[in-house]
Structure formats: C-alpha cells, structure tokens
Amino acid sequence: MPRRRAGGAVLGGLGLSQLLVVAALILTVLSLLSISVPSVPLISVAVLLICTSLLLP
C-alpha cells in the first residue's frame, strides 16, 4: 500500500500550493513584459492564485 503525504496533493514533487505560486509568478512576469492575454487581467489572476495557495494545506 503506498503511503500518502500529509501535506496535501503532490504533483511531480511539487505541492499544489507551490504550483499555484509558480503559475502566479509566470503571470506576473508576463504582465511585467507587457505580454497581454486577451480578456484576462494577469495581475488579478496572479493575486487570486496566491490567495488560493495560502488556503491550501
């Protein structure tokens, strides 16, 4: 029986909250480089991802 980690879901060695933070950093860099995605406010989505990552175990 494989053991489960107590830290939540683990995807490829990174936790889900860490993946959300990495995605938020990528969106922030895209915003700083003035690369826009149509109809997506990059900074707002990045802040939402950071807040969500804080709520996960």
C-alpha positions, 0 to 999 in steps of 0.5 A, spaced: 500 500 500 503 506 498 503 511 503 500 518 502 503 525 504 500 529 509 501 535 506 496 535 501 496 533 493 503 532 490 504 533 483 511 531 480 514 533 487 511 539 487 505 541 492 499 544 489 500 550 493 507 551 490 504 550 483 499 555 484 505 560 486 509 558 480 503 559 475 502 566 479 509 568 478 509 566 470 503 571 470 506 576 473 512 576 469 508 576 463 504 582 465 511 585 467 513 584 459 507 587 457 505 580 454 497 581 454 492 575 454 486 577 451 480 578 456 484 576 462 487 581 467 494 577 469 495 581 475 488 579 478 489 572 476 496 572 479 493 575 486 487 570 486 492 564 485 496 566 491 490 567 495 488 560 493 495 557 495 495 560 502 488 556 503 491 550 501 494 545 506 
